[in-house]
Amino acid sequence: MLEPASLLSLHTRWASSSSLTGYPQTLGIWTKEQVEAWKPIVDAVHAKGGIFFSHIGHVGRVSNTEFPAKRASSNLLYRQAVDTQTQSNGIDVAQFSTPRRLTTEEIPLVVNDFRLAARNAIEAGFDGIEIHGARGYLLDQFMKDHVNDRTDKYGGSLENRCRFPLEVVEAIVDEIGADKLGIGLSPFADYAEAGDSNPEALGLYMVESLNKYGLVYCHMVEPRMKTVGEKCESPHSLLPMRKAFRGTFIVAGGYDREDGNNAVAENRADLVAYGRVFLANPDLPKRFALHAPLNKYNKEAFYIPDPVLGYIDYPFLEDTD
């Protein structure tokens, strides 16, 4: 399944039924039935020696009310919808619905959704959880000044825009402990039109604020991955955030074997996250160790509902001999 001692981060379990309007056939962790369904999956990862963290998130305005949900668009943020939804395989799907703004009084309810999802993840056997504060979803939407036009205590200044994500952090630390909690951030990215005018200041403010909680890691997307799946030249660097953060710093975005080794050797990161190449190479650590060729990933199979195609049909190294 995966190489022993790998850290596997599962992307993404939605924190409440109101999160399910983003994509069809997405997974959750807010009911007892879902908790029980995750247990054998978590056990299988542990049996292979893996460390298993579950992402929890909320789609926010990246949403369509045509998809089944108990509360449809009740917990969305901004008055304007995202123009189009394009998945990583380049397939356009439904236009996003026009959302409504979360009221100030509703935000603590969403914070509590995150807290309960974290508790459920630990009950299911996950070793920890990663708060999804990246890639244009709800928490990222609050942080970014290109889309957050609120005038209450959750909008305007950098401190106000980061208030909601940090309230989620505090609630989950109180629930499961900082030693089981990481967070994912993408201050330089412009996913779902959620960009920021000063991403370095945003990234620094967040990691400095996170230091007081003692999170086990911060997982940050490289500036060169400004849009989904596209690697571009960027004058920016994650190094200021890496130096400021006191926990384990994980980088992601467009890394190959050599680039990842260099990032760790040059102290630009403690760990490097691999996504697409790991999906296509279930024995990726072994292939890296042997300098073996890699399977090519099939972008057309990304995020499709088929349980086999593009997920568990890639060959192991011994099967390619």
C-alpha positions as CSV (number, residue, x, y, z in Angstrom):
1,M,0.0,0.0,0.0
2,L,2.7,2.5,1.0
3,E,6.2,2.4,2.2
4,P,6.7,1.9,6.0
5,A,7.2,5.1,8.0
6,S,5.5,7.3,5.4
7,L,3.4,10.2,6.6
8,L,0.1,9.9,4.7
9,S,-2.1,12.9,4.7
10,L,-5.6,12.3,3.5
11,H,-7.1,15.1,1.4
12,T,-9.8,16.1,2.4
13,R,-12.6,15.1,4.8
14,W,-15.2,17.8,5.1
15,A,-16.1,19.0,8.6
16,S,-19.9,19.2,8.3
17,S,-22.8,18.4,6.0
18,S,-22.7,22.1,4.9
19,S,-19.3,21.5,3.4
20,L,-20.6,19.0,0.9
21,T,-21.8,21.4,-1.7
22,G,-18.4,21.8,-3.3
23,Y,-18.0,18.6,-5.2
24,P,-20.1,15.5,-5.8
25,Q,-19.3,12.3,-4.0
26,T,-16.9,13.8,-1.4
27,L,-16.2,12.3,2.0
28,G,-17.0,13.5,5.5
29,I,-16.2,12.7,9.1
30,W,-19.1,14.3,11.0
31,T,-21.3,11.3,11.7
32,K,-20.8,8.1,13.8
33,E,-21.3,6.0,10.6
34,Q,-18.5,7.9,8.9
35,V,-16.2,7.4,11.9
36,E,-16.9,3.6,11.8
37,A,-16.3,3.4,8.1
38,W,-12.9,5.1,8.4
39,K,-11.6,2.7,11.1
40,P,-10.6,-0.3,8.8
41,I,-9.0,2.1,6.4
42,V,-6.9,3.7,9.1
43,D,-6.1,0.3,10.5
44,A,-4.8,-0.8,7.0
45,V,-2.4,2.2,6.9
46,H,-1.2,1.5,10.4
47,A,-0.6,-2.2,9.5
48,K,1.9,-1.0,6.9
49,G,3.7,1.2,9.3
50,G,2.2,4.4,8.1
51,I,1.4,7.6,10.0
52,F,-2.0,8.8,9.0
53,F,-3.4,12.4,9.3
54,S,-6.8,13.4,8.0
55,H,-7.4,16.8,6.4
56,I,-10.5,18.6,7.6
57,G,-12.0,21.5,5.7
58,H,-14.9,23.5,4.5
59,V,-15.4,24.6,0.9
60,G,-17.0,27.9,1.6
61,R,-18.0,29.7,-1.6
62,V,-16.4,27.0,-3.8
63,S,-19.8,25.5,-3.8
64,N,-22.8,24.4,-5.8
65,T,-26.2,23.9,-4.2
66,E,-27.1,21.3,-6.9
67,F,-25.0,18.8,-5.0
68,P,-26.7,17.0,-2.1
69,A,-26.3,18.5,1.3
70,K,-28.4,19.0,4.4
71,R,-27.8,22.7,4.6
72,A,-26.7,23.5,1.1
73,S,-25.2,26.9,0.9
74,S,-25.9,28.0,4.5
75,N,-22.3,28.4,5.6
76,L,-20.8,30.4,2.7
77,L,-18.8,33.5,2.8
78,Y,-18.9,36.0,-0.1
79,R,-21.6,37.7,-2.1
80,Q,-19.9,36.9,-5.4
81,A,-19.6,33.3,-6.8
82,V,-16.5,31.9,-8.3
83,D,-16.8,32.2,-12.1
84,T,-16.0,28.6,-13.0
85,Q,-15.0,25.4,-11.4
86,T,-12.2,23.6,-13.1
87,Q,-10.8,20.4,-11.6
88,S,-7.1,19.5,-11.8
89,N,-7.8,17.3,-14.8
90,G,-9.0,20.4,-16.7
91,I,-12.7,19.3,-16.8
92,D,-15.1,22.1,-16.2
93,V,-18.0,21.1,-14.0
94,A,-20.9,23.0,-12.6
95,Q,-20.9,26.8,-12.2
96,F,-20.6,27.7,-8.6
97,S,-23.7,29.0,-6.9
98,T,-23.9,32.6,-5.6
99,P,-23.2,32.3,-1.9
100,R,-24.4,34.3,1.0
101,R,-22.2,35.8,3.7
102,L,-21.7,34.0,7.0
103,T,-23.0,36.1,9.8
104,T,-20.7,36.9,12.6
105,E,-22.9,34.8,14.9
106,E,-22.6,31.8,12.7
107,I,-18.8,31.6,12.6
108,P,-18.5,30.0,16.1
109,L,-20.8,27.2,14.8
110,V,-18.4,26.5,11.9
111,V,-15.5,26.6,14.4
112,N,-17.4,23.9,16.4
113,D,-17.9,21.9,13.2
114,F,-14.1,21.8,12.8
115,R,-13.6,20.8,16.5
116,L,-16.1,17.9,16.3
117,A,-14.6,16.7,13.0
118,A,-11.1,16.7,14.6
119,R,-12.5,14.7,17.6
120,N,-14.1,12.2,15.2
121,A,-10.9,11.8,13.2
122,I,-9.0,10.8,16.4
123,E,-11.9,8.5,17.4
124,A,-11.5,6.8,13.9
125,G,-7.9,6.1,14.7
126,F,-6.1,8.8,12.7
127,D,-2.8,9.9,14.3
128,G,-3.7,13.5,13.8
129,I,-5.5,16.0,11.6
130,E,-4.5,18.8,9.3
131,I,-6.6,21.9,9.1
132,H,-7.2,22.7,5.5
133,G,-6.4,26.4,5.4
134,A,-5.3,26.5,1.8
135,R,-6.3,26.2,-1.9
136,G,-9.2,28.7,-2.0
137,Y,-11.5,27.0,0.5
138,L,-13.3,28.7,3.4
139,L,-10.4,29.4,5.8
140,D,-8.2,30.6,2.9
141,Q,-11.1,32.8,1.7
142,F,-11.2,34.6,5.0
143,M,-7.4,35.2,5.0
144,K,-7.1,36.6,1.5
145,D,-7.9,40.3,0.9
146,H,-8.8,39.8,-2.7
147,V,-12.0,38.1,-1.7
148,N,-12.7,39.0,2.0
149,D,-14.7,42.2,1.9
150,R,-16.2,41.8,5.4
151,T,-16.5,44.9,7.6
152,D,-16.9,43.0,11.0
153,K,-14.1,41.7,13.2
154,Y,-13.3,39.0,10.6
155,G,-12.5,41.4,7.8
156,G,-10.3,44.4,6.9
157,S,-6.9,44.1,8.7
158,L,-4.6,41.2,8.4
159,E,-5.3,40.3,12.1
160,N,-9.0,40.3,11.5
161,R,-8.8,38.2,8.4
162,C,-6.7,35.6,10.2
163,R,-9.0,35.6,13.2
164,F,-11.4,32.8,12.1
165,P,-8.6,30.3,11.0
166,L,-6.8,30.9,14.4
167,E,-10.1,30.4,16.3
168,V,-10.3,27.0,14.5
169,V,-6.7,26.2,15.5
170,E,-7.4,27.1,19.1
171,A,-10.6,25.0,19.3
172,I,-8.9,21.9,17.9
173,V,-5.8,22.3,20.1
174,D,-8.2,22.4,23.1
175,E,-10.0,19.3,21.8
176,I,-7.2,16.9,20.7
177,G,-3.9,18.6,21.6
178,A,-1.3,20.5,19.6
179,D,0.8,17.3,19.2
180,K,-1.8,15.9,16.9
181,L,-2.5,19.0,14.8
182,G,-1.0,20.4,11.6
183,I,-2.2,23.0,9.2
184,G,-2.0,23.5,5.5
185,L,-1.6,27.1,4.1
186,S,-1.1,28.5,0.6
187,P,-0.6,32.3,1.1
188,F,0.9,32.8,-2.4
189,A,-1.7,30.8,-4.3
190,D,-4.7,32.2,-6.2
191,Y,-6.9,29.1,-6.2
192,A,-10.6,29.8,-6.9
193,E,-9.7,33.5,-7.2
194,A,-8.6,33.7,-3.6
195,G,-5.4,35.8,-3.8
196,D,-3.8,38.3,-1.5
197,S,-2.0,41.6,-2.1
198,N,0.8,40.8,0.4
199,P,1.1,37.0,0.6
200,E,4.5,37.1,2.4
201,A,3.1,39.2,5.2
202,L,0.1,36.9,5.4
203,G,2.3,33.8,5.6
204,L,4.5,35.3,8.2
205,Y,1.6,36.5,10.4
206,M,0.1,33.1,10.3
207,V,3.2,31.1,11.2
208,E,4.1,33.5,14.0
209,S,0.6,33.3,15.4
210,L,0.7,29.5,15.2
211,N,3.9,29.3,17.2
212,K,2.1,30.0,20.4
213,Y,0.0,26.9,20.0
214,G,2.9,24.5,19.3
215,L,1.4,22.7,16.3
216,V,3.2,19.6,15.2
217,Y,3.7,21.0,11.6
218,C,2.9,23.6,9.1
219,H,2.4,22.4,5.5
220,M,2.8,25.2,3.0
221,V,2.4,25.4,-0.8
222,E,5.3,26.8,-2.8
223,P,4.8,30.2,-4.4
224,R,5.5,28.6,-7.8
225,M,2.2,26.8,-7.6
226,K,0.1,29.9,-7.9
227,T,-2.7,28.1,-9.7
228,V,-3.9,24.4,-9.6
229,G,-1.4,22.1,-11.3
230,E,0.6,24.8,-13.0
231,K,4.2,25.4,-12.0
232,C,5.5,28.9,-12.8
233,E,8.5,31.1,-12.0
234,S,8.1,33.1,-8.9
235,P,10.4,35.7,-7.1
236,H,9.0,34.7,-3.8
237,S,10.2,32.0,-1.3
238,L,8.9,30.2,1.7
239,L,12.2,30.6,3.5
240,P,11.0,33.5,5.7
241,M,8.0,31.4,6.9
242,R,10.3,28.4,7.3
243,K,12.7,30.4,9.5
244,A,9.8,31.9,11.6
245,F,7.9,28.7,12.3
246,R,9.1,26.7,15.3
247,G,7.6,23.4,14.4
248,T,8.1,21.0,11.6
249,F,7.9,22.8,8.2
250,I,6.6,20.8,5.2
251,V,6.8,22.2,1.7
252,A,4.7,21.1,-1.3
253,G,4.3,21.9,-4.9
254,G,6.1,20.7,-8.0
255,Y,8.9,18.7,-6.3
256,D,10.8,15.8,-7.8
257,R,13.4,13.6,-6.1
258,E,16.4,15.9,-6.5
259,D,14.5,19.1,-5.8
260,G,13.1,17.6,-2.6
261,N,16.4,16.3,-1.4
262,N,18.0,19.8,-2.0
263,A,15.2,21.5,-0.1
264,V,15.9,19.4,3.0
265,A,19.7,19.5,2.6
266,E,19.7,23.3,2.3
267,N,17.4,23.6,5.4
268,R,14.5,25.1,3.4
269,A,12.2,22.5,4.8
270,D,12.1,19.6,7.3
271,L,9.9,17.4,5.0
272,V,8.7,17.5,1.4
273,A,5.1,16.5,0.5
274,Y,4.5,14.6,-2.7
275,G,1.0,14.2,-4.2
276,R,0.6,13.4,-7.9
277,V,3.8,11.3,-8.1
278,F,3.0,9.4,-5.0
279,L,-0.5,8.7,-6.3
280,A,1.0,7.2,-9.4
281,N,3.8,5.4,-7.5
282,P,2.6,3.6,-4.4
283,D,6.2,2.6,-3.7
284,L,7.6,6.1,-4.2
285,P,10.2,6.0,-1.3
286,K,11.6,2.7,-2.7
287,R,11.8,4.2,-6.2
288,F,13.5,7.3,-4.9
289,A,16.0,5.2,-3.0
290,L,16.8,3.1,-6.0
291,H,16.8,6.0,-8.5
292,A,14.1,3.9,-10.3
293,P,11.9,5.3,-13.1
294,L,8.5,6.6,-12.1
295,N,5.1,5.8,-13.4
296,K,3.5,8.7,-15.1
297,Y,0.3,10.0,-13.5
298,N,-2.9,10.2,-15.4
299,K,-4.4,13.7,-15.0
300,E,-7.6,12.6,-16.7
301,A,-8.3,10.3,-13.7
302,F,-7.8,12.9,-11.0
303,Y,-10.8,13.3,-8.8
304,I,-13.1,11.0,-10.7
305,P,-15.4,8.8,-8.7
306,D,-14.1,5.5,-10.0
307,P,-12.7,3.5,-7.0
308,V,-9.9,1.9,-9.0
309,L,-9.0,3.9,-12.1
310,G,-6.3,6.4,-11.3
311,Y,-6.1,5.4,-7.6
312,I,-5.1,1.8,-7.1
313,D,-4.3,0.6,-10.6
314,Y,-0.7,2.0,-10.8
315,P,1.9,-0.8,-10.8
316,F,4.5,-1.4,-8.1
317,L,8.1,-1.5,-9.1
318,E,8.3,-5.3,-9.0
319,D,5.3,-5.5,-11.3
320,T,7.1,-3.5,-14.0
321,D,10.1,-5.8,-14.3
